[in-house]
Amino acid sequence: MYDVDAVRRDFPVLERTVGEFPLTYLDSANTSQKPRRVVETVADHLLMHNANVARAMHMLGAEATAAYESARARVARFVGAARPEEIVFTKNASEALNLAAHTLGSRLHPGEEVVISVMEHHSNIVPWQLACERTGATLRWFDITDDGRLDLDRAEREGLINERTRVVSLTWVSNVLGTINPIARIAEQAHAVGATMVVDASQGVPQLPTSVADLGADLLAFTGHKMVGPTGVGVLWGRYDLLADLPPFLGGGEMIEVVRMTGSTYAPPPYRFEAGTPPIAEVVGLGAAVDYLSELGMDAVAEHEQQITRYALAALGGIGGLRILGPTEAVDRGGAISFVLDGVHPHDVMQLLDARGIAIRGGHHCARPLHERLGVQSSTRASGYLYTTEAEIDRLAEALVHTRDFFAGRMSSEGGTERRRALRAAARRQRDQNQTRAEVSA
């Protein structure tokens, strides 16, 4: 029996309050909270076992290397890898997908094609755009149906996956729509034409029991911070024979076999792709996160996610003026629920809910093409996880009704107009600041 109250006791942050309101954390698709065990494991490693791996021959070096490689083996078991050497540690899923796009992209030629989808996170769009720009290959994509699922019928009619296809790279679970895509079916189509199947599993591995073999993936990326692990560590799983055949991504220490001024040879996987000092403490923490999830049981985690998602879809679906983006039933669906509230900008929704202790996300969630396809500039997203309760969903629904009524002008409290103006002005300032930061980053 899954005991969500017992699980919540492992996460001290969930005991916090925001003013008079309990903290209601519904932004786990962005980053999950961390159990005490993971934090303590990272702290213990840094305090008592800190050293570089695979280099220092002293006691601390041996301890650090053992802990690092033990975590690799546990992560491999967690996703059903055939051997630990199929696990490459990166700093996040974005780097893992860039590694895939750069190495596979080195083999693309003009006239060949890469297939993605319109529902991808930017991390699974931009690297393939860059690869196609470098090589002259063509980028094509799946569209979606009105209910937010891949339009497989249209893709088949148009021959989206064909003899020119060299790579198919898709998200397993959409970070906006929550849609769970039929990866195994699409992988079979990709393999039938000799294409490589890449999977962005950033939202899938944290929520669902994972078997890379059952998915039919050739390469699969995910990240630690969405699965109760630390930030700064991601994973690229790959079939060993494919990894052994791919060129290096980054050059530097530890990814080499022999270096001479006239040329170098490279280490076997996974070390070929782990140049320089890796995120050692973060990898150790990810090992602890995998242990934590394994002890809960991923079947139980997935069942809880489905139950809380069904409850949330029903609660939000009953709010007038609120439109859910993507599937409205918890069938082949993950826990991220994005929606629009008539007449209210998502940043305003986010700010007003934050004042009531509810943490959600507003924006395009690094999926701007998808929002354009849906005909909306941005959306609000609520995402629960293994510690989310029905009471928290009730608070969310109540706060959204309050927000809708507030902006509709149906609240009669004195000074409401002035407060609405102040809130909108603050939201505009925040949007301007975000835009400025984005322009500076660009």
Secondary structure per residue as TSV (DSSP state, phi and psi in degrees):
chain	resnum	aa	ss	phi	psi
A	1	M	-	360.0	123.6
A	2	Y	-	-74.2	123.0
A	3	D	-	-109.9	93.3
A	4	V	H	-65.4	-30.8
A	5	D	H	-66.2	-39.2
A	6	A	H	-66.4	-40.1
A	7	V	H	-60.7	-44.0
A	8	R	H	-61.9	-29.2
A	9	R	T	-67.0	-16.8
A	10	D	T	-80.7	-7.1
A	11	F	-	-120.6	89.5
A	12	P	G	-55.6	-32.5
A	13	V	G	-60.5	-26.9
A	14	L	G	-71.9	-8.1
A	15	E	G	-88.0	-4.5
A	16	R	-	-71.9	160.9
A	17	T	E	-124.1	158.6
A	18	V	E	-119.5	96.7
A	19	G	T	64.2	-124.7
A	20	E	T	-87.0	-4.8
A	21	F	E	-102.0	143.2
A	22	P	E	-69.4	145.0
A	23	L	-	-64.4	126.6
A	24	T	E	-118.7	100.8
A	25	Y	E	-92.9	108.8
A	26	L	-	-126.9	47.7
A	27	D	B	-133.1	37.1
A	28	S	T	-75.6	-21.1
A	29	A	T	-68.1	-22.1
A	30	N	T	-80.7	-57.5
A	31	T	-	-157.8	138.8
A	32	S	-	-83.8	160.4
A	33	Q	-	-77.0	165.2
A	34	K	-	-115.4	132.7
A	35	P	-	-72.5	155.2
A	36	R	H	-53.0	-37.7
A	37	R	H	-60.6	-41.7
A	38	V	H	-65.5	-45.3
A	39	V	H	-62.9	-42.8
A	40	E	H	-67.5	-34.7
A	41	T	H	-64.4	-44.4
A	42	V	H	-63.2	-44.4
A	43	A	H	-62.7	-43.9
A	44	D	H	-62.6	-40.7
A	45	H	H	-62.2	-46.9
A	46	L	H	-66.7	-35.1
A	47	L	H	-81.1	-33.3
A	48	M	H	-120.2	-15.0
A	49	H	S	-134.7	18.1
A	50	N	-	-70.5	122.4
A	51	A	-	-169.2	167.5
A	52	N	-	-79.3	157.9
A	53	V	S	-99.6	150.7
A	54	A	S	62.0	13.7
A	55	R	S	-130.6	-53.7
A	56	A	-	-76.7	130.3
A	57	M	-	-95.3	1.2
A	58	H	S	-82.1	179.6
A	59	M	H	-58.4	-47.9
A	60	L	H	-63.8	-37.6
A	61	G	H	-62.9	-41.3
A	62	A	H	-65.3	-40.1
A	63	E	H	-65.2	-44.4
A	64	A	H	-63.6	-43.5
A	65	T	H	-64.3	-41.1
A	66	A	H	-63.3	-42.3
A	67	A	H	-66.0	-40.8
A	68	Y	H	-63.9	-47.8
A	69	E	H	-73.6	-29.0
A	70	S	H	-64.0	-41.2
A	71	A	H	-62.7	-38.8
A	72	R	H	-59.8	-44.5
A	73	A	H	-64.9	-38.7
A	74	R	H	-70.5	-38.7
A	75	V	H	-64.0	-40.2
A	76	A	H	-59.3	-46.3
A	77	R	H	-62.8	-37.0
A	78	F	H	-61.8	-35.4
A	79	V	H	-104.5	5.5
A	80	G	T	77.1	28.4
A	81	A	-	-67.8	151.0
A	82	A	S	-71.8	-28.1
A	83	R	S	-158.3	153.3
A	84	P	G	-58.6	-30.9
A	85	E	G	-67.0	-5.0
A	86	E	G	-84.9	-3.2
A	87	I	E	-101.4	117.7
A	88	V	E	-108.3	126.6
A	89	F	E	-89.7	133.3
A	90	T	E	-126.3	-174.4
A	91	K	S	-89.5	-14.4
A	92	N	S	-174.1	178.2
A	93	A	H	-67.6	-32.4
A	94	S	H	-60.0	-44.6
A	95	E	H	-65.5	-38.5
A	96	A	H	-61.5	-42.4
A	97	L	H	-70.7	-35.0
A	98	N	H	-64.5	-38.7
A	99	L	H	-59.4	-46.0
A	100	A	H	-62.4	-46.1
A	101	A	H	-67.5	-37.7
A	102	H	H	-69.8	-44.9
A	103	T	H	-75.2	-46.1
A	104	L	H	-67.2	-35.3
A	105	G	H	-64.8	-24.5
A	106	S	T	-65.1	-13.3
A	107	R	T	-104.0	-1.3
A	108	L	-	-78.1	153.9
A	109	H	-	-136.3	160.7
A	110	P	T	-55.0	139.2
A	111	G	T	92.7	-17.2
A	112	E	-	-88.1	163.2
A	113	E	E	-131.7	147.5
A	114	V	E	-117.3	133.6
A	115	V	E	-114.8	125.7
A	116	I	E	-126.1	-155.2
A	117	S	E	-140.8	163.0
A	118	V	T	-72.7	-13.1
A	119	M	T	-93.1	9.0
A	120	E	-	-72.2	149.8
A	121	H	-	-64.7	150.3
A	122	H	G	-53.6	-29.0
A	123	S	G	-67.0	-17.9
A	124	N	G	-111.6	17.1
A	125	I	T	-116.6	-58.2
A	126	V	H	-60.5	-44.3
A	127	P	H	-59.5	-35.5
A	128	W	H	-75.8	-33.2
A	129	Q	H	-60.2	-45.1
A	130	L	H	-63.5	-41.3
A	131	A	H	-63.1	-40.9
A	132	C	H	-70.0	-36.8
A	133	E	H	-63.4	-38.5
A	134	R	H	-69.0	-32.8
A	135	T	H	-110.4	-14.3
A	136	G	-	84.3	6.3
A	137	A	-	-72.2	167.6
A	138	T	E	-110.0	134.7
A	139	L	E	-98.0	126.3
A	140	R	E	-126.4	165.1
A	141	W	E	-151.8	151.7
A	142	F	E	-69.7	139.1
A	143	D	-	-88.9	180.0
A	144	I	B	-122.2	159.7
A	145	T	-	-84.2	175.2
A	146	D	T	-64.8	-25.0
A	147	D	T	-94.1	11.9
A	148	G	S	84.8	25.9
A	149	R	S	-114.9	158.2
A	150	L	B	-56.7	134.9
A	151	D	-	-84.0	82.5
A	152	L	H	-70.0	-34.9
A	153	D	H	-64.7	-45.4
A	154	R	H	-64.1	-40.7
A	155	A	H	-60.8	-38.7
A	156	E	H	-70.2	-41.8
A	157	R	H	-61.3	-38.5
A	158	E	T	-89.7	-0.3
A	159	G	T	62.0	45.2
A	160	L	-	-59.4	-46.7
A	161	I	S	-96.8	117.4
A	162	N	-	-146.1	-170.5
A	163	E	T	-66.5	-14.1
A	164	R	T	-89.9	-10.8
A	165	T	E	-71.1	127.8
A	166	R	E	-111.4	-28.5
A	167	V	E	-140.5	136.8
A	168	V	E	-120.0	124.1
A	169	S	E	-130.9	113.2
A	170	L	E	-133.4	153.4
A	171	T	E	-76.9	141.2
A	172	W	S	-75.1	-48.0
A	173	V	B	-129.5	124.7
A	174	S	-	-67.2	134.4
A	175	N	T	-78.9	-7.8
A	176	V	T	-108.6	-53.7
A	177	L	T	-86.3	-19.1
A	178	G	-	78.0	-4.0
A	179	T	B	-59.3	131.6
A	180	I	B	-95.9	116.1
A	181	N	-	-85.3	149.1
A	182	P	-	-78.6	72.3
A	183	I	H	-60.2	-43.5
A	184	A	H	-60.5	-40.7
A	185	R	H	-64.8	-43.3
A	186	I	H	-71.8	-35.8
A	187	A	H	-61.2	-38.2
A	188	E	H	-62.3	-41.3
A	189	Q	H	-65.4	-41.9
A	190	A	H	-63.0	-46.3
A	191	H	H	-66.6	-29.3
A	192	A	H	-63.7	-25.6
A	193	V	T	-107.1	11.7
A	194	G	T	80.7	18.3
A	195	A	-	-90.0	157.1
A	196	T	E	-92.2	135.5
A	197	M	E	-102.0	115.7
A	198	V	E	-108.8	137.9
A	199	V	E	-126.3	127.4
A	200	D	E	-88.7	103.8
A	201	A	-	-105.3	25.1
A	202	S	T	-59.1	-35.9
A	203	Q	T	-97.0	-9.1
A	204	G	T	-90.4	-51.1
A	205	V	T	-58.2	-38.5
A	206	P	T	-66.4	-25.5
A	207	Q	T	-104.4	-29.0
A	208	L	S	-124.5	145.3
A	209	P	-	-56.8	134.0
A	210	T	-	-121.6	128.8
A	211	S	-	-131.2	110.6
A	212	V	H	-62.0	-31.5
A	213	A	H	-68.0	-44.9
A	214	D	H	-65.3	-33.6
A	215	L	H	-69.6	-25.6
A	216	G	T	79.3	18.1
A	217	A	-	-75.5	154.5
A	218	D	S	-103.7	-37.6
A	219	L	E	-134.5	143.3
A	220	L	E	-145.4	129.7
A	221	A	E	-113.6	141.5
A	222	F	E	-154.6	176.6
A	223	T	E	-135.6	149.3
A	224	G	G	-71.9	-35.1
A	225	H	G	-74.8	-9.7
A	226	K	G	-95.2	-2.6
A	227	M	T	-127.5	47.2
A	228	V	T	61.3	16.2
A	229	G	S	-100.5	-179.0
A	230	P	-	-71.8	162.1
A	231	T	S	-76.2	165.4
A	232	G	S	83.6	11.9
A	233	V	-	-142.6	130.0
A	234	G	E	-131.7	178.0
A	235	V	E	-138.3	137.3
A	236	L	E	-116.8	113.6
A	237	W	E	-90.3	141.9
A	238	G	E	-148.3	148.8
A	239	R	-	-55.5	133.8
A	240	Y	H	-60.1	-40.2
A	241	D	H	-65.1	-33.4
A	242	L	H	-71.2	-46.0
A	243	L	H	-58.4	-41.5
A	244	A	H	-65.8	-20.8
A	245	D	H	-95.8	-9.7
A	246	L	S	-89.1	149.4
A	247	P	-	-76.5	164.0
A	248	P	-	-61.6	158.4
A	249	F	S	-101.4	-50.8
A	250	L	S	-122.1	143.7
A	251	G	-	-101.2	150.3
A	252	G	S	157.3	-159.1
A	253	G	T	-68.6	148.5
A	254	E	T	72.9	-11.2
A	255	M	S	-94.9	6.0
A	256	I	E	-107.6	161.7
A	257	E	E	-104.1	-60.2
A	258	V	E	-136.5	133.6
A	259	V	E	-116.2	125.9
A	260	R	E	-128.7	162.5
A	261	M	T	-64.6	-21.5
A	262	T	T	-92.0	-3.5
A	263	G	E	153.1	168.6
A	264	S	E	-133.9	156.1
A	265	T	E	-116.5	160.9
A	266	Y	E	-119.4	151.9
A	267	A	-	-68.2	158.1
A	268	P	-	-70.7	165.3
A	269	P	T	-62.5	150.4
A	270	P	T	-87.9	-7.4
A	271	Y	G	-66.7	-24.8
A	272	R	G	-55.6	-27.7
A	273	F	G	-107.8	13.4
A	274	E	-	-123.5	61.0
A	275	A	-	-67.3	139.9
A	276	G	S	78.4	-175.4
A	277	T	S	-70.3	121.8
A	278	P	-	-80.3	174.7
A	279	P	-	-77.0	78.4
A	280	I	H	-64.0	-55.2
A	281	A	H	-61.9	-35.9
A	282	E	H	-67.0	-38.6
A	283	V	H	-64.3	-42.7
A	284	V	H	-60.3	-41.6
A	285	G	H	-64.4	-37.2
A	286	L	H	-64.3	-37.2
A	287	G	H	-59.2	-40.4
A	288	A	H	-67.1	-36.7
A	289	A	H	-64.4	-42.4
A	290	V	H	-62.8	-40.7
A	291	D	H	-61.5	-43.2
A	292	Y	H	-61.5	-48.4
A	293	L	H	-65.0	-37.6
A	294	S	H	-65.4	-37.7
A	295	E	H	-69.1	-37.1
A	296	L	H	-65.9	-35.8
A	297	G	-	93.1	117.4
A	298	M	H	-67.4	-25.4
A	299	D	H	-63.0	-42.1
A	300	A	H	-68.9	-39.0
A	301	V	H	-61.2	-45.9
A	302	A	H	-64.1	-40.1
A	303	E	H	-64.0	-42.9
A	304	H	H	-63.1	-41.9
A	305	E	H	-59.9	-43.0
A	306	Q	H	-64.7	-41.7
A	307	Q	H	-64.6	-44.5
A	308	I	H	-72.3	-30.3
A	309	T	H	-68.7	-43.4
A	310	R	H	-57.9	-44.7
A	311	Y	H	-62.9	-43.3
A	312	A	H	-68.5	-40.9
A	313	L	H	-61.1	-40.4
A	314	A	H	-67.1	-42.4
A	315	A	H	-66.2	-45.7
A	316	L	H	-75.3	-33.8
A	317	G	H	-64.1	-19.9
A	318	G	T	-90.2	3.9
A	319	I	S	-93.5	120.3
A	320	G	T	-64.0	138.2
A	321	G	T	83.8	1.5
A	322	L	E	-109.6	129.8
A	323	R	E	-119.6	121.7
A	324	I	E	-81.0	134.4
A	325	L	E	-91.9	128.3
A	326	G	S	94.6	-170.8
A	327	P	-	-57.7	137.4
A	328	T	S	-102.1	3.1
A	329	E	S	-121.7	147.2
A	330	A	S	-82.1	58.8
A	331	V	S	-121.5	123.7
A	332	D	S	48.9	51.4
A	333	R	B	-143.1	137.0
A	334	G	-	-88.8	-170.6
A	335	G	S	-89.9	-8.4
A	336	A	E	-76.3	125.4
A	337	I	E	-123.1	110.6
A	338	S	E	-102.4	146.5
A	339	F	E	-155.3	164.2
A	340	V	E	-121.9	142.1
A	341	L	E	-112.3	119.3
A	342	D	T	-50.9	125.7
A	343	G	T	78.9	4.8
A	344	V	B	-127.6	125.3
A	345	H	-	-68.8	140.7
A	346	P	H	-54.3	-34.1
A	347	H	H	-66.8	-33.3
A	348	D	H	-68.5	-41.9
A	349	V	H	-58.8	-47.9
A	350	M	H	-59.3	-43.0
A	351	Q	H	-69.3	-41.9
A	352	L	H	-69.3	-37.7
A	353	L	H	-69.4	-35.3
A	354	D	H	-60.4	-35.2
A	355	A	T	-65.8	-18.6
A	356	R	T	-103.9	15.5
A	357	G	T	83.5	11.0
A	358	I	E	-105.7	117.4
A	359	A	E	-96.5	112.5
A	360	I	-	-132.5	-175.8
A	361	R	E	-125.2	141.3
A	362	G	E	-126.2	139.8
A	363	G	E	143.8	-157.1
A	364	H	-	-101.4	5.6
A	365	H	T	55.1	37.8
A	366	C	T	56.1	36.4
A	367	A	-	-145.1	57.3
A	368	R	H	-64.0	-43.9
A	369	P	H	-56.4	-36.8
A	370	L	H	-65.0	-43.8
A	371	H	H	-63.5	-39.3
A	372	E	H	-62.4	-40.4
A	373	R	H	-62.3	-34.5
A	374	L	H	-82.5	-8.3
A	375	G	T	78.6	24.4
A	376	V	-	-128.6	148.3
A	377	Q	S	-74.1	-35.2
A	378	S	-	-165.0	177.4
A	379	S	E	-149.3	170.5
A	380	T	E	-105.2	139.5
A	381	R	E	-127.9	129.5
A	382	A	E	-112.2	133.5
A	383	S	E	-142.3	116.7
A	384	G	-	-89.6	-177.9
A	385	Y	-	-157.1	-159.2
A	386	L	T	-66.2	-11.9
A	387	Y	T	-107.9	4.1
A	388	T	-	-81.3	140.4
A	389	T	-	-115.8	162.1
A	390	E	H	-63.1	-34.1
A	391	A	H	-61.2	-35.4
A	392	E	H	-68.5	-37.0
A	393	I	H	-65.4	-38.5
A	394	D	H	-61.1	-41.5
A	395	R	H	-62.7	-41.6
A	396	L	H	-60.1	-49.5
A	397	A	H	-61.1	-43.9
A	398	E	H	-61.9	-42.3
A	399	A	H	-67.1	-35.0
A	400	L	H	-69.2	-38.3
A	401	V	H	-62.6	-43.6
A	402	H	H	-59.2	-43.9
A	403	T	H	-65.2	-45.0
A	404	R	H	-58.2	-47.0
A	405	D	H	-67.8	-36.8
A	406	F	H	-58.8	-48.6
A	407	F	H	-79.1	-18.9
A	408	A	H	-79.9	-6.3
A	409	G	T	81.1	16.4
A	410	R	-	-92.0	1.4
A	411	M	-	-89.5	131.0
A	412	S	-	-100.9	5.3
A	413	S	S	-64.7	147.1
A	414	E	T	-62.5	136.8
A	415	G	T	83.2	10.1
A	416	G	H	-60.1	-41.4
A	417	T	H	-61.8	-44.4
A	418	E	H	-64.4	-40.5
A	419	R	H	-66.2	-39.0
A	420	R	H	-62.4	-42.2
A	421	R	H	-62.3	-43.8
A	422	A	H	-63.8	-40.4
A	423	L	H	-65.3	-44.5
A	424	R	H	-63.7	-39.0
A	425	A	H	-64.1	-42.0
A	426	A	H	-63.9	-39.9
A	427	A	H	-65.4	-39.1
A	428	R	H	-63.8	-41.0
A	429	R	H	-61.7	-42.0
A	430	Q	H	-64.4	-41.0
A	431	R	H	-63.9	-40.1
A	432	D	H	-63.7	-41.1
A	433	Q	H	-64.6	-42.2
A	434	N	H	-62.0	-41.7
A	435	Q	H	-64.4	-40.6
A	436	T	H	-62.1	-44.2
A	437	R	H	-63.3	-39.8
A	438	A	H	-64.3	-40.4
A	439	E	H	-66.8	-38.3
A	440	V	H	-65.8	-42.5
A	441	S	H	-64.2	-37.7
A	442	A	-	-66.6	360.0
